[in-house]
């Protein structure tokens, strides 16, 4: 069992909070003495505070800069697809 305290600021991670839970992509935006402010990426971006002692079942991967760029390209291009149909009428 791991905790959020092991995660570094400005890094992207694939984590699984519960043993049978989904895999999440998160970014640690900042930290205080007791907490971390994270962004969770899914259909939408969700920001939240987590206690450093909150459990993580497994830290699957720290994404490399190259993988983050590759993911951002795919993630944000899909987001733009929703707005392309709303052109001039």
C-alpha positions in Angstrom: 0.0 0.0 0.0 1.3 3.4 -1.0 0.2 7.0 -0.2 0.1 10.3 -2.0 3.1 11.5 -0.1 5.3 9.5 -2.5 4.1 11.5 -5.5 6.2 14.4 -6.7 4.9 17.9 -7.7 4.4 18.6 -11.5 4.5 14.9 -12.3 1.9 12.7 -14.0 1.1 9.3 -12.6 -1.1 6.3 -13.5 -2.5 5.1 -10.1 -5.1 2.7 -8.8 -6.5 3.9 -5.5 -8.3 0.6 -4.7 -7.4 -2.9 -5.6 -10.3 -3.5 -7.9 -10.8 0.2 -8.8 -10.2 1.9 -12.1 -6.8 3.3 -13.2 -6.6 7.1 -13.0 -4.2 9.6 -14.6 -3.4 12.3 -12.1 -1.0 15.3 -11.9 0.3 16.7 -8.7 0.0 20.4 -9.0 1.2 21.6 -5.6 1.7 20.4 -2.0 1.5 21.8 1.5 2.8 20.3 4.7 -0.1 17.9 4.9 -1.9 17.8 1.6 -1.5 17.7 -2.2 -3.6 19.5 -4.8 -4.1 17.2 -7.8 -5.8 17.1 -11.1 -7.6 13.9 -12.1 -8.0 13.4 -15.8 -11.0 11.6 -17.3 -13.9 12.7 -19.4 -13.4 16.1 -17.7 -10.6 17.4 -15.5 -11.3 17.4 -11.8 -9.1 19.2 -9.2 -9.1 18.1 -5.6 -7.1 18.2 -2.4 -5.8 14.9 -1.0 -4.2 14.2 2.3 -0.6 13.0 1.9 -1.5 10.0 4.0 -4.5 9.0 1.8 -3.9 5.4 0.6 -3.1 4.4 -3.0 -3.3 0.7 -3.8 -0.7 0.9 -6.6 1.4 3.5 -8.3 1.5 1.9 -11.8 3.7 4.4 -13.6 5.3 7.8 -13.6 4.8 9.1 -17.1 7.9 10.3 -19.0 7.8 13.8 -20.6 7.5 12.1 -24.0 4.4 10.1 -22.9 2.8 13.2 -21.3 3.2 15.1 -24.6 1.7 12.1 -26.5 -1.2 11.8 -24.1 -1.9 15.6 -24.1 -2.0 15.6 -27.9 -4.6 12.8 -27.9 -6.6 14.1 -24.9 -6.9 17.7 -26.0 -7.6 16.9 -29.7 -10.6 14.8 -28.6 -11.8 17.7 -26.5 -11.8 20.0 -29.6 -13.9 17.5 -31.5 -16.9 18.5 -29.4 -16.6 22.2 -30.5 -16.0 21.7 -34.2 -19.7 20.9 -35.0 -20.9 24.2 -33.4 -19.6 26.3 -36.3 -21.5 29.1 -38.1 -25.1 28.3 -39.2 
